[in-house]
């Protein structure tokens, strides 16, 4: 049985004052929601604040990326061990915005996935296609290629300690999410591709949907058999909206 997971991705947003209010409201809102798991992934400068405000609560925290190198002369980079120092449990890897705007590749994402696991972090590995790729019926090719960047290098067993996220680029930040049926179709494909290599891992790995997850569509998405929660962008910056999404996850707490 797979327990639902809701992850907030703040992206490049926040301030110390706003963060305090947001996190306190989120903690209060999910305090009695025990049927799912919750994580917020904040910008690097606010990891210390997140650690201070979230330790001892049922909300974990993580980062939005990391460097694949442990230490050294890499100005501006943040290593896996630095994230661990701040109590991070999760880190987003391969988000579409990183792939497009910062020219990250399947290879670099796979390398960072591996070093995250070695550091004891749970990577949230993102996959997804553009609108043009979907309209050309390339969704399975693109998502399969991104997934295979992990399986080919490290084997499907490595996915057992990870979280996967399907985030169609045409839905991210647009307010026009995939329908539950569209998302389920891709999630089922992902799980089936893993099952060809390791059926047990496929059955147990959590696959999140990311792409304009909102209170209005969260329950319908989370009711799908292969959707194990959400990677939430814009609505993670609104405490009420984020808590409402978490409540939706608790309506469908476990997936067989």
C-alpha positions in Angstrom: 0.0 0.0 0.0 1.3 3.4 -1.0 0.7 6.3 1.4 -0.2 9.7 -0.3 2.4 12.4 -0.3 2.0 16.2 -1.0 5.1 18.2 -1.8 5.1 22.0 -2.0 7.6 23.5 -4.4 8.0 27.2 -3.5 10.3 27.8 -6.5 12.0 31.2 -6.3 9.6 32.8 -3.9 9.6 33.8 -0.2 10.8 36.2 2.4 11.6 35.6 6.0 8.4 37.4 7.1 6.1 35.7 4.6 7.7 32.3 5.2 7.0 32.4 8.9 3.4 33.1 8.5 3.0 30.6 5.7 4.7 27.7 7.5 3.0 28.4 10.8 -0.4 28.3 9.0 0.5 25.1 7.1 1.7 23.4 10.3 -1.5 24.3 12.1 -3.6 23.2 9.1 -2.1 19.7 8.8 -1.4 19.0 12.4 -4.3 16.6 12.7 -4.1 15.2 9.2 -2.3 11.9 9.9 -3.3 9.9 6.8 -0.7 11.4 4.4 2.8 12.8 4.3 3.8 16.4 3.7 7.0 18.2 2.5 7.9 21.7 1.5 10.8 22.4 -0.7 12.1 25.9 -0.1 14.9 28.1 -1.7 18.3 27.5 -0.3 18.5 30.7 1.8 15.4 29.7 3.8 16.4 26.1 4.7 17.6 27.2 8.2 14.3 29.0 8.8 12.3 26.0 7.6 14.3 23.7 9.9 13.6 26.0 12.9 9.9 26.2 12.2 9.2 22.7 11.1 11.3 20.4 13.3 9.0 18.4 15.6 6.0 18.8 13.3 4.5 16.4 10.7 5.8 18.6 7.8 9.3 17.7 6.4 11.4 20.0 4.4 13.7 19.8 1.4 15.5 21.6 -1.4 14.8 22.3 -5.0 18.1 21.1 -6.4 21.6 20.2 -5.5 25.1 19.9 -6.9 26.5 16.5 -7.8 29.9 17.3 -6.2 30.6 16.9 -2.5 32.7 20.0 -2.1 35.3 22.2 -3.9 35.8 25.3 -6.0 32.3 25.6 -7.3 31.1 29.1 -6.6 27.3 29.2 -5.9 26.8 25.5 -5.7 25.2 23.6 -2.8 26.3 20.1 -2.0 24.1 17.1 -0.7 25.8 17.2 2.7 24.9 20.9 3.1 21.3 20.0 2.7 21.6 17.2 5.2 23.2 19.7 7.6 19.9 21.6 7.5 17.8 18.6 8.1 16.5 18.2 4.6 14.9 14.8 3.8 13.9 15.5 0.2 15.3 17.2 -2.9 13.7 17.9 -6.3 15.7 16.6 -9.2 15.2 17.3 -12.9 12.4 19.8 -12.7 11.3 21.0 -16.1 12.2 24.6 -15.2 15.8 23.4 -14.4 16.0 21.4 -17.6 14.7 24.2 -19.8 16.0 27.4 -18.3 19.3 26.0 -16.9 20.0 23.5 -19.6 20.1 20.5 -17.3 20.0 17.1 -19.1 18.9 13.5 -18.5 22.5 12.7 -17.7 23.1 15.5 -15.2 19.7 14.8 -13.5 20.6 11.1 -13.2 24.0 12.0 -11.6 22.3 14.2 -9.1 19.7 11.6 -8.4 22.5 9.2 -7.4 24.4 11.5 -5.2 21.1 12.5 -3.4 20.5 8.9 -2.5 24.1 8.4 -1.4 23.7 11.3 1.0 20.5 9.8 2.5 18.1 12.2 0.8 15.0 11.2 -1.0 15.1 12.5 -4.6 11.8 13.6 -6.2 12.6 12.9 -9.8 10.6 14.9 -12.3 9.6 13.8 -15.8 7.3 15.3 -18.4 6.7 16.3 -22.0 6.0 19.6 -23.8 2.7 20.4 -25.5 4.4 19.9 -28.9 5.6 16.5 -27.8 2.2 15.5 -26.5 0.5 16.6 -29.7 3.0 14.6 -31.7 2.2 11.5 -29.5 5.7 11.5 -28.1 4.7 11.5 -24.4 5.7 7.9 -23.7 8.9 8.3 -25.6 9.9 11.4 -23.7 8.9 10.3 -20.2 10.3 6.8 -20.9 13.6 8.3 -21.9 13.8 10.4 -18.8 12.9 7.4 -16.6 15.4 5.2 -18.3 18.2 7.7 -17.6 17.9 6.3 -14.0 17.1 2.7 -14.7 19.8 2.3 -17.4 22.6 3.6 -15.2 21.6 2.3 -11.8 18.8 -0.2 -12.1 15.2 -0.1 -11.1 16.1 -1.0 -7.5 17.4 2.6 -7.0 13.9 3.8 -7.5 12.7 2.1 -4.3 14.1 4.9 -2.2 12.9 7.7 -4.5 9.7 9.6 -5.3 8.8 10.1 -9.0 6.8 13.0 -10.3 5.0 13.4 -13.6 4.8 17.1 -14.5 3.6 17.8 -18.1 5.3 21.0 -19.1 2.1 22.2 -20.8 0.4 22.2 -17.4 3.1 23.5 -15.1 2.1 27.0 -14.0 -0.6 27.4 -16.6 -3.6 26.8 -14.5 -4.6 24.2 -17.1 -3.8 20.8 -15.5 -4.0 17.5 -17.1 -7.3 15.8 -16.5 -7.2 13.0 -13.9 -7.6 10.5 -16.8 -4.7 12.0 -18.8 -2.4 12.0 -15.7 -3.4 8.4 -14.8 -2.6 7.2 -18.2 1.0 8.5 -17.9 1.4 7.3 -14.3 0.2 3.9 -15.4 2.8 3.9 -18.2 5.6 4.9 -15.7 4.6 2.1 -13.3 4.4 -0.4 -16.0 7.8 0.5 -17.4 9.4 0.0 -13.9 7.5 -3.3 -13.5 9.3 -4.7 -16.5 12.5 -4.5 -14.5 11.2 -4.9 -10.9 7.6 -5.5 -10.1 8.0 -5.0 -6.4 9.6 -1.6 -6.8 6.9 -0.6 -9.3 4.1 -1.6 -6.9 5.6 0.5 -4.0 7.2 3.6 -5.6 5.2 6.8 -5.1 4.4 8.7 -8.3 3.2 12.3 -7.8 1.4 14.5 -10.3 2.7 18.0 -10.8 1.2 20.6 -13.0 -1.4 23.1 -11.7 -2.6 21.0 -8.8 -5.3 23.0 -7.0 -7.9 22.4 -4.3 -10.5 22.1 -7.1 -8.9 19.2 -8.8 -6.8 17.5 -6.1 -9.4 15.0 -4.9 -10.1 13.8 -8.4 -6.4 13.4 -9.2 -5.6 11.6 -6.0 -8.5 9.2 -6.5 -6.7 7.7 -9.6 -5.1 4.3 -8.9 -1.6 5.3 -9.9 -1.5 8.9 -8.6 0.1 8.9 -5.1 -0.1 12.6 -4.4 1.0 16.0 -5.8 4.0 18.2 -6.5 2.3 21.6 -5.9 3.7 24.8 -7.2 1.7 28.0 -7.0 -0.8 26.7 -4.4 2.0 25.8 -2.0 2.5 29.6 -1.4 -1.1 29.9 -0.1 -1.5 28.1 3.2 -5.3 27.5 2.9 -4.9 26.2 -0.7 -2.0 23.9 0.3 -3.8 22.6 3.4 -7.0 21.9 1.3 -4.8 19.9 -1.1 -3.4 18.0 1.9 -6.9 17.3 3.1 -7.8 15.9 -0.4 -4.8 13.5 0.0 -6.3 12.3 3.3 -9.5 11.5 1.6 -7.6 8.9 -0.5 -4.9 8.0 2.0 -3.6 4.7 0.6 -3.3 3.3 -2.9 -3.1 -0.4 -3.4 
